[in-house]
Amino acid sequence: MALWPVQILLWAKKENAPPSPGSSYNALSNLDINSDSVKQFIQFLIDKKMSITSSLAVFEGATTTQPQPNQEALNAMSPDTRDFYLQRLTTTKSAKGPTVYDKAYANAAKMEKMFYDMGGLLSVGTDPTGNGGIIAGYGNWRAIELLVEADGFTPLQAIKIATLHGAIGLGFDKTIGTIEAGKNADLLIIDGDPSKNISDLRKLQYVFKNGVGYNSKKYSTQ
């Protein structure tokens, strides 16, 4: 599950009002994440062994601070999707100042880190396609980057969240999630060091799957 539904419910309880789609971002932006009720609810989730999946890459599409799109990702979109996405991007970034979405996004990121720091199992993924800009592969890269940029994790923590934590959440950590004897894993050759600079994940050269190597640059241009 993602944390934003939790935040909405906590806000609704405080305001004694039923949550609704129209109030969701307002709820997130106004919620006091340092309140006892939020901390108690996070502890409740942890006690019940609930895992949380960060999907900030989707959420980021509503913010004024989102980066300019990756050209390769744009090339992977259909013309209609690309036009829709670019129109939405222009509209969103034309805001004169911080919006309710910016504030909600910041709260969501802080709450994810709080959940992790309190002992919760945090994984990361995407929930396509959001505003149309979340493309398989490219969206995953951005989601992992945001664990560092928005949540405040170290690159190594982000890599662990994206690999081992996902496997634990799915119940497959005995067979996947880490590179070690007796486990299955795809191997990546990267022209960089994502353990120091998480964005080096994008410098992917080859992927080895089932013993076969694939040229990532070749496939990304097809």
C-alpha positions as a LaTeX table, in Angstrom:
\begin{tabular}{lrrr}
\hline
Residue & $x$ (\AA) & $y$ (\AA) & $z$ (\AA) \\
\hline
Met1 & 0.00 & 0.00 & 0.00 \\
Ala2 & 0.98 & 3.64 & $-0.38$ \\
Leu3 & 0.97 & 6.11 & 2.50 \\
Trp4 & $-1.26$ & 8.79 & 0.98 \\
Pro5 & $-4.56$ & 6.96 & 1.79 \\
Val6 & $-3.39$ & 6.76 & 5.41 \\
Gln7 & $-2.75$ & 10.49 & 5.49 \\
Ile8 & $-6.19$ & 11.23 & 4.06 \\
Leu9 & $-7.91$ & 9.09 & 6.68 \\
Leu10 & $-5.99$ & 10.74 & 9.50 \\
Trp11 & $-6.88$ & 14.20 & 8.20 \\
Ala12 & $-10.54$ & 13.22 & 7.83 \\
Lys13 & $-10.64$ & 11.90 & 11.38 \\
Lys14 & $-9.16$ & 15.13 & 12.69 \\
Glu15 & $-11.62$ & 17.29 & 10.71 \\
Asn16 & $-14.56$ & 14.97 & 11.42 \\
Ala17 & $-15.30$ & 14.88 & 7.70 \\
Pro18 & $-15.53$ & 12.00 & 5.20 \\
Pro19 & $-12.51$ & 11.79 & 2.87 \\
Ser20 & $-13.15$ & 12.40 & $-0.81$ \\
Pro21 & $-11.01$ & 12.48 & $-3.97$ \\
Gly22 & $-11.30$ & 16.25 & $-4.11$ \\
Ser23 & $-9.96$ & 16.65 & $-0.59$ \\
Ser24 & $-7.06$ & 14.22 & $-0.90$ \\
Tyr25 & $-4.25$ & 16.65 & $-1.73$ \\
Asn26 & $-5.62$ & 19.19 & 0.73 \\
Ala27 & $-5.58$ & 16.48 & 3.38 \\
Leu28 & $-1.97$ & 15.61 & 2.64 \\
Ser29 & $-0.81$ & 19.21 & 2.64 \\
Asn30 & $-2.49$ & 20.07 & 5.96 \\
Leu31 & $-1.70$ & 16.92 & 7.90 \\
Asp32 & 0.70 & 17.40 & 10.82 \\
Ile33 & 3.00 & 14.46 & 10.23 \\
Asn34 & 4.76 & 15.05 & 13.55 \\
Ser35 & 1.52 & 14.65 & 15.49 \\
Asp36 & 1.02 & 11.79 & 17.92 \\
Ser37 & $-1.87$ & 10.42 & 15.86 \\
Val38 & 0.33 & 10.01 & 12.79 \\
Lys39 & 3.13 & 8.38 & 14.76 \\
Gln40 & 0.66 & 6.07 & 16.49 \\
Phe41 & $-0.88$ & 5.05 & 13.19 \\
Ile42 & 2.51 & 4.37 & 11.63 \\
Gln43 & 3.39 & 2.23 & 14.63 \\
Phe44 & 0.07 & 0.41 & 14.19 \\
Leu45 & 0.98 & $-0.38$ & 10.56 \\
Ile46 & 4.39 & $-1.64$ & 11.63 \\
Asp47 & 2.93 & $-3.76$ & 14.43 \\
Lys48 & 0.53 & $-5.33$ & 11.89 \\
Lys49 & 3.51 & $-6.00$ & 9.58 \\
Met50 & 2.12 & $-3.81$ & 6.82 \\
Ser51 & 4.60 & $-2.82$ & 4.12 \\
Ile52 & 4.52 & 0.50 & 2.27 \\
Thr53 & 5.41 & 1.05 & $-1.39$ \\
Ser54 & 6.82 & 4.46 & $-2.28$ \\
Ser55 & 5.27 & 5.75 & $-5.51$ \\
Leu56 & 6.61 & 9.30 & $-5.42$ \\
Ala57 & 7.44 & 9.21 & $-9.14$ \\
Val58 & 3.70 & 9.35 & $-9.84$ \\
Phe59 & 3.05 & 11.96 & $-7.15$ \\
Glu60 & 5.87 & 14.16 & $-8.48$ \\
Gly61 & 3.93 & 14.68 & $-11.71$ \\
Ala62 & 1.54 & 17.01 & $-9.88$ \\
Thr63 & 4.28 & 19.26 & $-8.49$ \\
Thr64 & 5.81 & 22.45 & $-9.83$ \\
Thr65 & 9.30 & 21.20 & $-8.98$ \\
Gln66 & 9.26 & 18.14 & $-11.23$ \\
Pro67 & 12.23 & 18.00 & $-13.64$ \\
Gln68 & 12.03 & 18.31 & $-17.38$ \\
Pro69 & 11.20 & 14.97 & $-19.01$ \\
Asn70 & 13.82 & 12.51 & $-20.17$ \\
Gln71 & 14.00 & 12.55 & $-23.97$ \\
Glu72 & 14.22 & 8.76 & $-24.21$ \\
Ala73 & 11.06 & 8.45 & $-22.12$ \\
Leu74 & 9.30 & 10.94 & $-24.40$ \\
Asn75 & 10.36 & 8.92 & $-27.42$ \\
Ala76 & 8.80 & 5.81 & $-25.86$ \\
Met77 & 5.37 & 7.46 & $-25.59$ \\
Ser78 & 2.66 & 7.35 & $-28.21$ \\
Pro79 & 2.10 & 10.75 & $-29.89$ \\
Asp80 & $-1.23$ & 11.30 & $-28.13$ \\
Thr81 & 0.19 & 10.42 & $-24.72$ \\
Arg82 & 3.23 & 12.62 & $-25.29$ \\
Asp83 & 1.10 & 15.62 & $-26.29$ \\
Phe84 & $-1.19$ & 15.15 & $-23.28$ \\
Tyr85 & 1.76 & 14.81 & $-20.91$ \\
Leu86 & 3.60 & 17.87 & $-22.22$ \\
Gln87 & 0.45 & 19.99 & $-22.00$ \\
Arg88 & $-0.09$ & 18.92 & $-18.39$ \\
Leu89 & 3.57 & 19.57 & $-17.60$ \\
Thr90 & 3.40 & 23.10 & $-19.00$ \\
Thr91 & 0.24 & 23.87 & $-17.04$ \\
Thr92 & 1.62 & 22.48 & $-13.79$ \\
Lys93 & 4.95 & 24.30 & $-13.98$ \\
Ser94 & 3.26 & 27.62 & $-14.83$ \\
Ala95 & 2.13 & 28.09 & $-11.22$ \\
Lys96 & 3.43 & 31.32 & $-9.67$ \\
Gly97 & 4.45 & 29.70 & $-6.41$ \\
Pro98 & 4.26 & 26.52 & $-4.31$ \\
Thr99 & 0.93 & 24.74 & $-4.66$ \\
Val100 & $-1.09$ & 22.45 & $-2.43$ \\
Tyr101 & 0.36 & 19.56 & $-4.45$ \\
Asp102 & 3.91 & 20.63 & $-3.63$ \\
Lys103 & 3.11 & 20.69 & 0.08 \\
Ala104 & 1.31 & 17.35 & $-0.07$ \\
Tyr105 & 4.22 & 15.77 & $-1.93$ \\
Ala106 & 6.72 & 17.00 & 0.67 \\
Asn107 & 4.59 & 15.55 & 3.47 \\
Ala108 & 4.29 & 12.21 & 1.68 \\
Ala109 & 8.07 & 11.99 & 1.33 \\
Lys110 & 8.68 & 12.87 & 4.98 \\
Met111 & 6.13 & 10.32 & 6.12 \\
Glu112 & 7.76 & 7.56 & 4.07 \\
Lys113 & 11.09 & 8.26 & 5.76 \\
Met114 & 9.40 & 8.34 & 9.16 \\
Phe115 & 7.82 & 4.94 & 8.47 \\
Tyr116 & 11.22 & 3.51 & 7.54 \\
Asp117 & 13.04 & 5.08 & 10.50 \\
Met118 & 10.44 & 3.65 & 12.89 \\
Gly119 & 11.16 & 0.16 & 11.56 \\
Gly120 & 8.64 & $-0.26$ & 8.75 \\
Leu121 & 9.30 & $-2.21$ & 5.55 \\
Leu122 & 9.47 & 0.30 & 2.70 \\
Ser123 & 9.74 & $-0.77$ & $-0.93$ \\
Val124 & 9.51 & 1.28 & $-4.11$ \\
Gly125 & 7.57 & 1.07 & $-7.35$ \\
Thr126 & 5.47 & 2.91 & $-9.88$ \\
Asp127 & 1.74 & 3.13 & $-10.42$ \\
Pro128 & 1.52 & 3.99 & $-14.12$ \\
Thr129 & 0.96 & 6.23 & $-15.65$ \\
Gly130 & 0.01 & 9.12 & $-13.38$ \\
Asn131 & $-0.04$ & 12.25 & $-15.50$ \\
Gly132 & 1.10 & 10.18 & $-18.48$ \\
Gly133 & 4.79 & 10.57 & $-17.73$ \\
Ile134 & 5.46 & 7.31 & $-15.90$ \\
Ile135 & 6.94 & 4.90 & $-18.43$ \\
Ala136 & 8.16 & 1.41 & $-17.50$ \\
Gly137 & 11.88 & 1.47 & $-16.80$ \\
Tyr138 & 12.28 & 5.24 & $-16.89$ \\
Gly139 & 9.67 & 5.63 & $-14.17$ \\
Asn140 & 11.44 & 3.06 & $-12.01$ \\
Trp141 & 14.70 & 4.96 & $-12.28$ \\
Arg142 & 12.99 & 8.13 & $-11.17$ \\
Ala143 & 11.24 & 6.38 & $-8.30$ \\
Ile144 & 14.58 & 5.16 & $-6.94$ \\
Glu145 & 16.19 & 8.58 & $-7.40$ \\
Leu146 & 13.39 & 10.15 & $-5.37$ \\
Leu147 & 14.14 & 7.91 & $-2.40$ \\
Val148 & 17.38 & 9.91 & $-2.19$ \\
Glu149 & 16.25 & 13.32 & $-3.46$ \\
Ala150 & 12.90 & 13.59 & $-1.67$ \\
Asp151 & 12.94 & 11.08 & 1.19 \\
Gly152 & 16.55 & 11.66 & 2.23 \\
Phe153 & 17.89 & 8.11 & 2.03 \\
Thr154 & 21.49 & 7.37 & 1.11 \\
Pro155 & 22.05 & 5.81 & $-2.34$ \\
Leu156 & 22.87 & 2.44 & $-0.75$ \\
Gln157 & 19.68 & 2.55 & 1.31 \\
Ala158 & 17.69 & 3.36 & $-1.82$ \\
Ile159 & 19.21 & 0.42 & $-3.69$ \\
Lys160 & 18.38 & $-1.93$ & $-0.82$ \\
Ile161 & 14.80 & $-0.62$ & $-0.68$ \\
Ala162 & 14.46 & $-1.20$ & $-4.43$ \\
Thr163 & 15.82 & $-4.74$ & $-4.31$ \\
Leu164 & 15.82 & $-6.70$ & $-1.07$ \\
His165 & 12.88 & $-4.87$ & 0.50 \\
Gly166 & 10.71 & $-5.55$ & $-2.54$ \\
Ala167 & 11.61 & $-9.23$ & $-2.40$ \\
Ile168 & 10.81 & $-9.38$ & 1.32 \\
Gly169 & 7.46 & $-7.69$ & 0.75 \\
Leu170 & 6.57 & $-10.26$ & $-1.91$ \\
Gly171 & 7.79 & $-13.15$ & 0.24 \\
Phe172 & 10.49 & $-14.14$ & $-2.26$ \\
Asp173 & 13.61 & $-12.99$ & $-0.42$ \\
Lys174 & 14.91 & $-16.57$ & $-0.16$ \\
Thr175 & 15.32 & $-16.72$ & $-3.94$ \\
Ile176 & 15.70 & $-13.11$ & $-5.17$ \\
Gly177 & 16.57 & $-9.64$ & $-3.87$ \\
Thr178 & 20.32 & $-9.97$ & $-3.34$ \\
Ile179 & 23.29 & $-11.32$ & $-5.29$ \\
Glu180 & 24.47 & $-14.42$ & $-3.47$ \\
Ala181 & 24.90 & $-18.16$ & $-3.98$ \\
Gly182 & 21.62 & $-20.00$ & $-4.45$ \\
Lys183 & 19.60 & $-16.97$ & $-5.57$ \\
Asn184 & 18.40 & $-15.79$ & $-8.98$ \\
Ala185 & 19.35 & $-12.33$ & $-10.17$ \\
Asp186 & 19.64 & $-10.22$ & $-13.29$ \\
Leu187 & 23.05 & $-8.55$ & $-13.41$ \\
Leu188 & 23.59 & $-4.97$ & $-14.58$ \\
Ile189 & 26.70 & $-3.33$ & $-15.99$ \\
Ile190 & 26.58 & 0.39 & $-15.25$ \\
Asp191 & 29.03 & 3.06 & $-16.37$ \\
Gly192 & 29.18 & 4.70 & $-12.96$ \\
Asp193 & 28.69 & 4.09 & $-9.25$ \\
Pro194 & 25.06 & 4.34 & $-8.09$ \\
Ser195 & 26.17 & 3.58 & $-4.53$ \\
Lys196 & 27.58 & 7.12 & $-4.52$ \\
Asn197 & 25.43 & 8.85 & $-7.16$ \\
Ile198 & 22.02 & 7.23 & $-7.46$ \\
Ser199 & 21.39 & 8.79 & $-10.88$ \\
Asp200 & 24.20 & 6.64 & $-12.28$ \\
Leu201 & 21.54 & 3.93 & $-12.48$ \\
Arg202 & 20.57 & 5.59 & $-15.75$ \\
Lys203 & 24.01 & 4.84 & $-17.22$ \\
Leu204 & 23.01 & 1.26 & $-17.90$ \\
Gln205 & 25.13 & $-0.52$ & $-20.51$ \\
Tyr206 & 24.18 & $-4.20$ & $-20.37$ \\
Val207 & 21.69 & $-6.46$ & $-18.60$ \\
Phe208 & 22.43 & $-10.15$ & $-18.11$ \\
Lys209 & 19.28 & $-12.25$ & $-17.75$ \\
Asn210 & 19.38 & $-16.05$ & $-17.62$ \\
Gly211 & 22.98 & $-15.95$ & $-18.79$ \\
Val212 & 22.28 & $-13.82$ & $-21.87$ \\
Gly213 & 23.62 & $-10.27$ & $-22.17$ \\
Tyr214 & 21.45 & $-7.51$ & $-23.67$ \\
Asn215 & 22.75 & $-4.17$ & $-24.93$ \\
Ser216 & 20.57 & $-1.62$ & $-23.17$ \\
Lys217 & 21.49 & 1.28 & $-25.44$ \\
Lys218 & 20.58 & $-0.75$ & $-28.51$ \\
Tyr219 & 17.14 & $-1.66$ & $-27.18$ \\
Ser220 & 16.39 & 1.85 & $-25.90$ \\
Thr221 & 16.74 & 3.26 & $-29.42$ \\
Gln222 & 14.45 & 0.73 & $-31.09$ \\
\hline
\end{tabular}
